[in-house]
């Protein structure tokens, strides 16, 4: 009997590992979003339950190792990479928060920051994220919140380059300058006007 158990044990372990692997969900996922100045895109997600980390950086271009001085010339966009626990917060919820941080009708920049390096974009990591993003964008368009067409791009994720250290967590390191910048740029005023009559619980990702 003991010998039979020893013989069967490796096979049982293999079955267990395979079965576990088939049903396991990723422990963490990432979402890469662009919405103009990356300083302003960190704070809204930094406090969202289920978000593990938010990093400012550059992505979407062809240049290698971009810096703050040259990223626009190499085709990159300012963005944030959000690491999150999908068991706590969904990609759908992250997109609902995202729409409330940007002007999704502006394809040439965001607020006072002009240029393609400041345009809004959702970088999808897989087909699942792409479908969710497309569905969410359609729902936002149909909502009538914005009178102009929603132009936010939905494009495949590419290599993400973290920005320089002084850009990380800027809202915490320089709170006064951060708040002044948001106000001077017109972001806060635009968002307050656009969303003042929309319930906080309104979702654009839960269905067609």
N, C-alpha and C positions, 0 to 999 in steps of 0.2 A: 504493500500500500504506500509506504513512504517513498519507494522508488518511483512509483507511478506519479505521485505528487511532484517529485523533482523533475520528471520528464515533461509533465504538462505545464509547469510553472512558466518557462520562457514563453510558450505560446499564449498563455493567459495574459502575461504582461504585454505582449505585442498587441493583442486585441484591445486591452485597456488603453494603451497609448494611442492607438489608432482611433478608437471610439472617442476618447477625450479630445483628440485633435480635431475631429470632425465637428464637434459641437461647441468648441471653445470660441469665444469672441475675443477680439484684440483687447488687451488690457488698457491700452491707450490708443487714441487716434489723433491725427493732426488736421487742422483746417488752416488754409492760407488765404488771407483776405486783404485786399487793397482798398483803401478809402481815403486817399489823400495823405496828408502828413501822418507818418506812423506814430508820432507822439500822441495824437488824438485817438488812435485806434487801440491803444493798450488798456487804458483805464476801464472802459466799459466791459471788457472781458476778464480783466484781472480780478474783479470781484464776483464774477459769475460762478455759482456753485458748480463744481465738477471740472472747472478749468484748472489745470495743473501749472501751466507756464505760458507766458506770452512773450514772444521775442520780436523785436523790430528788425527789419532787414530789407534786402533787395532781391527781386526775383523777376522772371519773365523775359530776361534779356539774353544776349549771347556772350557778353564779356565775362571773363573769369576774374574772381575776387574783386568785385566792384567796391568802390569807396564812396563816401558821401560827396566827394569832389567830382567823381566821374560817372556815377551809376546811370545818370540820365543819358549820357552820350553813348552808353553801351546797350541801350534798349531796356534797362531794368526799370521796375516800378517799386516805389516804396510800399511795403506790405508788412503784415504781422503774421507770424506762424503761431497758432494756438494749439497747444497740446492739452487734450481733454480726456476725461474718463467717460466713455459712451454709456456706461451703466448709470451714470449720474446726470449727465447733460447730453442731449442729442445734437447731431449736426443740424437738424431742423431748428432747434432752439437757438443755436449759435447764429444761424442765418436771420432769424427773427430779430435778434439783438443787432446784428450787422446793419440791416436796412435802416434802423433808427439812428445810425451814426453818420450817414452819408447823404449826398444828393445823387440819387441813382439816375437822374436824367441828364447829368453833365458828363459828356464823354471826353472833355478836353482838360480836365483837372477837377479839383474840389475846392470850392469857396475861393479864398484869396490865392491859393497855390495853383498856378496855371502851368500847363504842359502835360504831355502824355505820361510822364513819369509819376504824375499825381492822379491818374485816372482810376476809377473804381473797377475792381475785377474780383471775381471768385475763381480761385485756382483749385480745380477738383483733383483729388488724389486717386479716384477710381470711378467706375461707372455708377456706383451707388450714389456717390456725392454729386456727380453730374446730373443725374435724374432728379435728385432732391433740389438742387440749385435751379434747374430749369423750371420745375414745378413751382418753386417758391417765387421765382421772378414773374412767371405768368400770373400767379395769384396777386402779386403786388400791382402789376399792370392793371388787372381787372378791378382792383379795389377802388380806383378813382382818387386815391390820396394825392397822386401827382397828375397834373393835367398834361404834362409832356411825356413822350415815350420814355420808358425805362431803358437806358443804354448800357447798364453795367454788363461788362463782358464775363462770359463763363468759358474759361480756357484751361487746358491741361496744366497741371502743376509741373514745374521744372525745378532745377536746383535752387535752393534758398540759401542766401548768404546773410548771416547775422550782421547787423550794423555795428558800428563802433560802440565801445562801452558807454560813452557819455550819452548815447541815444537811448540806452536801455532804461526802462522805468523812469523816463524823463518827468512824468507827472508827479512822481514821488520826490525826485531829487530837486526839482525846481517848481514847486507848486504854484507860486505867485506868477512867475513868467509863463507857466503852462496855461493857467486860467486866462491871463491877459491875452495870450496868443489866440486861444480859442474864440474869445470874444471879438478881438480886433479882426480876426479872419472872417467873422460872420457865421461861423458854424453853429454856435449855440442858438443864435436868433433864428436861423433858418429851420433848425430841427424843432424848436419850440413851436413855431408857426405851423409847420407841416404836420406835427403829430399831436397837437394839443387836444384834438377831439377824437383821437383814436385810443381805445382802451389799451392799457398796458398788456393785457392778456391776449390781444389780437394776434393770431398766428397766420403766416402765409405759407406754411410748409406742411400742414397736417392733411391736406387733400386737395383735389382739383376743384 
